[in-house]
Amino acid sequence: MSTCVFIQIRCKPSKTYSVAEEIALREIHSELYSTSGDFDLLMKVYIPEDQDVGVYINDNLLDIEGIERSLTTMTFKVF
């Protein structure tokens, strides 16, 4: 079983496409979208259950050049 999280990413000016390309190359996402508003990208990630969510995100995503800020939303099973 894995933990589903949604991560909103704000990129530095003119870096959205290069950040999205690097995310795609790393193959860590389930879905990745360009968005409007305060954040530039929205990604859905399944974190393996044996991994700490924060460590996984830091180690696999936040070292990408061009990321300015991120906001992670945890999900919980309702039914």
A tleap script that builds the chain and sets N, CA, C and O, in Angstrom:
source leaprc.protein.ff14SB
mol = sequence {
  NMET SER THR CYS VAL PHE ILE GLN ILE ARG
  CYS LYS PRO SER LYS THR TYR SER VAL ALA
  GLU GLU ILE ALA LEU ARG GLU ILE HIE SER
  GLU LEU TYR SER THR SER GLY ASP PHE ASP
  LEU LEU MET LYS VAL TYR ILE PRO GLU ASP
  GLN ASP VAL GLY VAL TYR ILE ASN ASP ASN
  LEU LEU ASP ILE GLU GLY ILE GLU ARG SER
  LEU THR THR MET THR PHE LYS VAL CPHE
}
set mol.1.N position { 0.843 -1.181 0.000 }
set mol.1.CA position { 0.000 0.000 0.000 }
set mol.1.C position { 0.892 1.249 0.000 }
set mol.1.O position { 2.031 1.209 0.466 }
set mol.2.N position { 0.375 2.323 -0.512 }
set mol.2.CA position { 1.136 3.566 -0.604 }
set mol.2.C position { 0.274 4.725 -0.125 }
set mol.2.O position { -0.940 4.593 0.035 }
set mol.3.N position { 0.914 5.848 0.096 }
set mol.3.CA position { 0.232 7.065 0.518 }
set mol.3.C position { 0.120 7.998 -0.675 }
set mol.3.O position { 1.116 8.307 -1.329 }
set mol.4.N position { -1.094 8.444 -0.955 }
set mol.4.CA position { -1.321 9.377 -2.062 }
set mol.4.C position { -1.206 10.804 -1.539 }
set mol.4.O position { -1.875 11.177 -0.575 }
set mol.5.N position { -0.357 11.595 -2.180 }
set mol.5.CA position { -0.235 13.015 -1.840 }
set mol.5.C position { -0.327 13.845 -3.112 }
set mol.5.O position { 0.028 13.395 -4.202 }
set mol.6.N position { -0.809 15.055 -2.943 }
set mol.6.CA position { -0.838 16.026 -4.026 }
set mol.6.C position { 0.161 17.110 -3.671 }
set mol.6.O position { 0.176 17.598 -2.541 }
set mol.7.N position { 0.989 17.488 -4.621 }
set mol.7.CA position { 2.007 18.498 -4.381 }
set mol.7.C position { 1.827 19.627 -5.389 }
set mol.7.O position { 1.871 19.410 -6.600 }
set mol.8.N position { 1.625 20.835 -4.866 }
set mol.8.CA position { 1.581 22.017 -5.717 }
set mol.8.C position { 2.977 22.619 -5.724 }
set mol.8.O position { 3.636 22.702 -4.688 }
set mol.9.N position { 3.414 23.034 -6.893 }
set mol.9.CA position { 4.781 23.534 -7.049 }
set mol.9.C position { 4.756 24.921 -7.671 }
set mol.9.O position { 4.138 25.142 -8.712 }
set mol.10.N position { 5.439 25.849 -7.015 }
set mol.10.CA position { 5.642 27.176 -7.591 }
set mol.10.C position { 7.055 27.202 -8.149 }
set mol.10.O position { 8.013 26.869 -7.453 }
set mol.11.N position { 7.176 27.597 -9.400 }
set mol.11.CA position { 8.475 27.629 -10.068 }
set mol.11.C position { 8.988 29.059 -10.173 }
set mol.11.O position { 8.212 30.015 -10.160 }
set mol.12.N position { 10.282 29.188 -10.276 }
set mol.12.CA position { 10.873 30.499 -10.550 }
set mol.12.C position { 10.421 30.933 -11.942 }
set mol.12.O position { 10.108 30.088 -12.780 }
set mol.13.N position { 10.384 32.242 -12.198 }
set mol.13.CA position { 9.923 32.712 -13.516 }
set mol.13.C position { 10.624 32.004 -14.673 }
set mol.13.O position { 11.843 31.839 -14.672 }
set mol.14.N position { 9.841 31.597 -15.644 }
set mol.14.CA position { 10.259 30.930 -16.886 }
set mol.14.C position { 10.893 29.563 -16.669 }
set mol.14.O position { 11.597 29.073 -17.552 }
set mol.15.N position { 10.664 28.934 -15.523 }
set mol.15.CA position { 11.249 27.615 -15.250 }
set mol.15.C position { 10.225 26.487 -15.203 }
set mol.15.O position { 10.596 25.334 -14.982 }
set mol.16.N position { 8.949 26.792 -15.404 }
set mol.16.CA position { 7.907 25.774 -15.252 }
set mol.16.C position { 8.133 24.579 -16.170 }
set mol.16.O position { 8.045 23.437 -15.719 }
set mol.17.N position { 8.421 24.815 -17.432 }
set mol.17.CA position { 8.573 23.693 -18.365 }
set mol.17.C position { 9.812 22.871 -18.062 }
set mol.17.O position { 9.779 21.648 -18.197 }
set mol.18.N position { 10.899 23.505 -17.660 }
set mol.18.CA position { 12.099 22.722 -17.338 }
set mol.18.C position { 11.900 21.918 -16.055 }
set mol.18.O position { 12.408 20.802 -15.946 }
set mol.19.N position { 11.170 22.465 -15.088 }
set mol.19.CA position { 10.860 21.706 -13.874 }
set mol.19.C position { 9.963 20.519 -14.226 }
set mol.19.O position { 10.206 19.404 -13.763 }
set mol.20.N position { 8.939 20.744 -15.033 }
set mol.20.CA position { 8.037 19.659 -15.437 }
set mol.20.C position { 8.792 18.565 -16.195 }
set mol.20.O position { 8.533 17.380 -15.986 }
set mol.21.N position { 9.704 18.945 -17.055 }
set mol.21.CA position { 10.496 17.959 -17.801 }
set mol.21.C position { 11.359 17.119 -16.863 }
set mol.21.O position { 11.469 15.906 -17.043 }
set mol.22.N position { 11.967 17.750 -15.871 }
set mol.22.CA position { 12.801 17.010 -14.921 }
set mol.22.C position { 11.957 16.057 -14.078 }
set mol.22.O position { 12.380 14.936 -13.798 }
set mol.23.N position { 10.771 16.496 -13.675 }
set mol.23.CA position { 9.866 15.610 -12.926 }
set mol.23.C position { 9.507 14.397 -13.781 }
set mol.23.O position { 9.525 13.263 -13.302 }
set mol.24.N position { 9.181 14.645 -15.047 }
set mol.24.CA position { 8.826 13.547 -15.944 }
set mol.24.C position { 9.984 12.562 -16.105 }
set mol.24.O position { 9.769 11.351 -16.138 }
set mol.25.N position { 11.198 13.073 -16.204 }
set mol.25.CA position { 12.369 12.199 -16.344 }
set mol.25.C position { 12.595 11.329 -15.115 }
set mol.25.O position { 13.076 10.202 -15.229 }
set mol.26.N position { 12.256 11.841 -13.961 }
set mol.26.CA position { 12.456 11.092 -12.711 }
set mol.26.C position { 11.386 10.025 -12.484 }
set mol.26.O position { 11.573 9.115 -11.676 }
set mol.27.N position { 10.262 10.138 -13.201 }
set mol.27.CA position { 9.181 9.155 -13.130 }
set mol.27.C position { 8.704 8.904 -11.704 }
set mol.27.O position { 8.493 7.756 -11.312 }
set mol.28.N position { 8.536 9.962 -10.935 }
set mol.28.CA position { 8.062 9.813 -9.564 }
set mol.28.C position { 6.579 10.145 -9.413 }
set mol.28.O position { 6.003 9.922 -8.348 }
set mol.29.N position { 5.967 10.667 -10.446 }
set mol.29.CA position { 4.582 11.120 -10.371 }
set mol.29.C position { 3.619 10.117 -10.990 }
set mol.29.O position { 3.986 9.307 -11.840 }
set mol.30.N position { 2.381 10.200 -10.536 }
set mol.30.CA position { 1.300 9.459 -11.157 }
set mol.30.C position { 0.636 10.342 -12.211 }
set mol.30.O position { 0.316 9.893 -13.311 }
set mol.31.N position { 0.437 11.618 -11.844 }
set mol.31.CA position { -0.152 12.598 -12.753 }
set mol.31.C position { 0.556 13.931 -12.526 }
set mol.31.O position { 0.993 14.228 -11.415 }
set mol.32.N position { 0.665 14.725 -13.580 }
set mol.32.CA position { 1.316 16.036 -13.497 }
set mol.32.C position { 0.566 17.010 -14.395 }
set mol.32.O position { 0.335 16.733 -15.572 }
set mol.33.N position { 0.189 18.155 -13.830 }
set mol.33.CA position { -0.591 19.145 -14.560 }
set mol.33.C position { 0.020 20.532 -14.412 }
set mol.33.O position { 0.589 20.859 -13.371 }
set mol.34.N position { -0.100 21.339 -15.449 }
set mol.34.CA position { 0.195 22.760 -15.377 }
set mol.34.C position { -1.076 23.429 -14.869 }
set mol.34.O position { -2.175 23.079 -15.299 }
set mol.35.N position { -0.934 24.391 -13.952 }
set mol.35.CA position { -2.109 25.023 -13.365 }
set mol.35.C position { -1.988 26.540 -13.401 }
set mol.35.O position { -0.910 27.085 -13.641 }
set mol.36.N position { -3.092 27.204 -13.164 }
set mol.36.CA position { -3.086 28.658 -13.037 }
set mol.36.C position { -3.244 29.002 -11.565 }
set mol.36.O position { -3.657 28.159 -10.768 }
set mol.37.N position { -2.920 30.222 -11.206 }
set mol.37.CA position { -3.069 30.645 -9.818 }
set mol.37.C position { -1.724 30.791 -9.131 }
set mol.37.O position { -0.723 31.106 -9.775 }
set mol.38.N position { -1.699 30.563 -7.831 }
set mol.38.CA position { -0.490 30.768 -7.036 }
set mol.38.C position { 0.611 29.749 -7.321 }
set mol.38.O position { 1.787 30.026 -7.082 }
set mol.39.N position { 0.246 28.581 -7.826 }
set mol.39.CA position { 1.221 27.538 -8.125 }
set mol.39.C position { 1.182 27.212 -9.606 }
set mol.39.O position { 0.170 27.426 -10.274 }
set mol.40.N position { 2.288 26.693 -10.112 }
set mol.40.CA position { 2.429 26.442 -11.547 }
set mol.40.C position { 2.166 24.998 -11.951 }
set mol.40.O position { 1.713 24.734 -13.065 }
set mol.41.N position { 2.448 24.066 -11.049 }
set mol.41.CA position { 2.286 22.654 -11.348 }
set mol.41.C position { 1.549 21.959 -10.206 }
set mol.41.O position { 1.651 22.363 -9.047 }
set mol.42.N position { 0.814 20.922 -10.547 }
set mol.42.CA position { 0.147 20.081 -9.562 }
set mol.42.C position { 0.477 18.642 -9.914 }
set mol.42.O position { 0.244 18.197 -11.038 }
set mol.43.N position { 1.021 17.920 -8.946 }
set mol.43.CA position { 1.344 16.523 -9.215 }
set mol.43.C position { 0.744 15.619 -8.158 }
set mol.43.O position { 0.618 15.980 -6.988 }
set mol.44.N position { 0.380 14.433 -8.612 }
set mol.44.CA position { -0.131 13.386 -7.742 }
set mol.44.C position { 0.972 12.349 -7.624 }
set mol.44.O position { 1.509 11.882 -8.629 }
set mol.45.N position { 1.305 11.993 -6.390 }
set mol.45.CA position { 2.408 11.069 -6.143 }
set mol.45.C position { 1.938 9.996 -5.170 }
set mol.45.O position { 1.242 10.290 -4.199 }
set mol.46.N position { 2.320 8.759 -5.434 }
set mol.46.CA position { 2.086 7.670 -4.496 }
set mol.46.C position { 3.408 7.360 -3.813 }
set mol.46.O position { 4.357 6.911 -4.456 }
set mol.47.N position { 3.464 7.601 -2.507 }
set mol.47.CA position { 4.684 7.386 -1.733 }
set mol.47.C position { 4.641 5.975 -1.160 }
set mol.47.O position { 3.667 5.605 -0.505 }
set mol.48.N position { 5.682 5.184 -1.397 }
set mol.48.CA position { 5.692 3.822 -0.836 }
set mol.48.C position { 5.499 3.869 0.682 }
set mol.48.O position { 6.006 4.767 1.353 }
set mol.49.N position { 4.762 2.893 1.211 }
set mol.49.CA position { 4.414 2.930 2.637 }
set mol.49.C position { 5.617 2.844 3.561 }
set mol.49.O position { 5.535 3.262 4.716 }
set mol.50.N position { 6.721 2.315 3.082 }
set mol.50.CA position { 7.910 2.208 3.931 }
set mol.50.C position { 8.764 3.480 3.895 }
set mol.50.O position { 9.846 3.518 4.480 }
set mol.51.N position { 8.278 4.516 3.212 }
set mol.51.CA position { 9.022 5.781 3.076 }
set mol.51.C position { 8.361 6.887 3.899 }
set mol.51.O position { 7.135 6.963 3.969 }
set mol.52.N position { 9.158 7.728 4.510 }
set mol.52.CA position { 8.659 8.927 5.168 }
set mol.52.C position { 8.301 9.933 4.078 }
set mol.52.O position { 9.104 10.187 3.181 }
set mol.53.N position { 7.104 10.504 4.151 }
set mol.53.CA position { 6.621 11.408 3.098 }
set mol.53.C position { 7.561 12.591 2.899 }
set mol.53.O position { 7.942 12.892 1.768 }
set mol.54.N position { 7.934 13.254 3.966 }
set mol.54.CA position { 8.796 14.433 3.855 }
set mol.54.C position { 10.154 14.116 3.282 }
set mol.54.O position { 10.656 14.843 2.425 }
set mol.55.N position { 10.754 13.038 3.748 }
set mol.55.CA position { 12.069 12.641 3.253 }
set mol.55.C position { 11.978 12.266 1.773 }
set mol.55.O position { 12.844 12.640 0.983 }
set mol.56.N position { 10.930 11.528 1.397 }
set mol.56.CA position { 10.754 11.114 0.001 }
set mol.56.C position { 10.642 12.333 -0.916 }
set mol.56.O position { 11.275 12.383 -1.970 }
set mol.57.N position { 9.837 13.310 -0.511 }
set mol.57.CA position { 9.661 14.518 -1.328 }
set mol.57.C position { 10.964 15.310 -1.402 }
set mol.57.O position { 11.357 15.761 -2.478 }
set mol.58.N position { 11.624 15.479 -0.275 }
set mol.58.CA position { 12.897 16.206 -0.277 }
set mol.58.C position { 13.938 15.520 -1.144 }
set mol.58.O position { 14.644 16.180 -1.906 }
set mol.59.N position { 14.040 14.216 -1.037 }
set mol.59.CA position { 15.073 13.471 -1.766 }
set mol.59.C position { 14.785 13.320 -3.253 }
set mol.59.O position { 15.716 13.212 -4.052 }
set mol.60.N position { 13.506 13.310 -3.638 }
set mol.60.CA position { 13.155 12.998 -5.024 }
set mol.60.C position { 12.604 14.160 -5.832 }
set mol.60.O position { 12.481 14.061 -7.053 }
set mol.61.N position { 12.272 15.259 -5.166 }
set mol.61.CA position { 11.634 16.357 -5.891 }
set mol.61.C position { 12.278 17.723 -5.639 }
set mol.61.O position { 12.573 18.455 -6.584 }
set mol.62.N position { 12.491 18.057 -4.396 }
set mol.62.CA position { 12.817 19.443 -4.065 }
set mol.62.C position { 14.232 19.866 -4.402 }
set mol.62.O position { 14.595 21.023 -4.190 }
set mol.63.N position { 15.038 18.954 -4.922 }
set mol.63.CA position { 16.374 19.343 -5.376 }
set mol.63.C position { 16.385 19.769 -6.841 }
set mol.63.O position { 17.439 20.079 -7.396 }
set mol.64.N position { 15.207 19.782 -7.463 }
set mol.64.CA position { 15.113 20.194 -8.869 }
set mol.64.C position { 15.304 21.705 -8.965 }
set mol.64.O position { 14.615 22.473 -8.293 }
set mol.65.N position { 16.236 22.116 -9.797 }
set mol.65.CA position { 16.505 23.535 -9.987 }
set mol.65.C position { 15.288 24.215 -10.609 }
set mol.65.O position { 14.713 23.716 -11.576 }
set mol.66.N position { 14.909 25.342 -10.053 }
set mol.66.CA position { 13.777 26.100 -10.580 }
set mol.66.C position { 12.547 26.027 -9.698 }
set mol.66.O position { 11.598 26.782 -9.905 }
set mol.67.N position { 12.542 25.123 -8.704 }
set mol.67.CA position { 11.417 25.073 -7.773 }
set mol.67.C position { 11.625 26.146 -6.713 }
set mol.67.O position { 12.671 26.214 -6.067 }
set mol.68.N position { 10.616 26.972 -6.554 }
set mol.68.CA position { 10.680 28.055 -5.577 }
set mol.68.C position { 9.994 27.675 -4.265 }
set mol.68.O position { 10.467 28.023 -3.183 }
set mol.69.N position { 8.865 26.952 -4.375 }
set mol.69.CA position { 8.071 26.608 -3.193 }
set mol.69.C position { 7.194 25.415 -3.528 }
set mol.69.O position { 6.848 25.193 -4.688 }
set mol.70.N position { 6.837 24.651 -2.506 }
set mol.70.CA position { 5.892 23.560 -2.709 }
set mol.70.C position { 4.896 23.511 -1.559 }
set mol.70.O position { 5.164 23.999 -0.462 }
set mol.71.N position { 3.761 22.921 -1.828 }
set mol.71.CA position { 2.723 22.732 -0.824 }
set mol.71.C position { 2.199 21.314 -0.986 }
set mol.71.O position { 1.665 20.959 -2.037 }
set mol.72.N position { 2.350 20.515 0.042 }
set mol.72.CA position { 1.939 19.111 -0.009 }
set mol.72.C position { 0.634 18.922 0.739 }
set mol.72.O position { 0.470 19.397 1.862 }
set mol.73.N position { -0.293 18.222 0.100 }
set mol.73.CA position { -1.570 17.884 0.715 }
set mol.73.C position { -1.641 16.376 0.870 }
set mol.73.O position { -1.593 15.632 -0.110 }
set mol.74.N position { -1.758 15.936 2.117 }
set mol.74.CA position { -1.898 14.513 2.404 }
set mol.74.C position { -3.334 14.086 2.139 }
set mol.74.O position { -4.252 14.897 2.257 }
set mol.75.N position { -3.535 12.832 1.784 }
set mol.75.CA position { -4.875 12.308 1.597 }
set mol.75.C position { -5.115 11.183 2.587 }
set mol.75.O position { -4.182 10.525 3.048 }
set mol.76.N position { -6.393 10.975 2.905 }
set mol.76.CA position { -6.792 9.928 3.833 }
set mol.76.C position { -7.985 9.189 3.251 }
set mol.76.O position { -8.883 9.802 2.673 }
set mol.77.N position { -7.992 7.896 3.401 }
set mol.77.CA position { -9.078 7.079 2.858 }
set mol.77.C position { -10.378 7.407 3.593 }
set mol.77.O position { -10.417 7.418 4.823 }
set mol.78.N position { -11.447 7.675 2.823 }
set mol.78.CA position { -12.728 8.026 3.399 }
set mol.78.C position { -13.620 6.793 3.525 }
set mol.78.O position { -14.312 6.622 4.529 }
set mol.79.N position { -13.602 5.948 2.517 }
set mol.79.CA position { -14.449 4.758 2.518 }
set mol.79.C position { -13.626 3.513 2.485 }
set mol.79.O position { -14.174 2.411 2.481 }
savepdb mol mol.pdb
quit
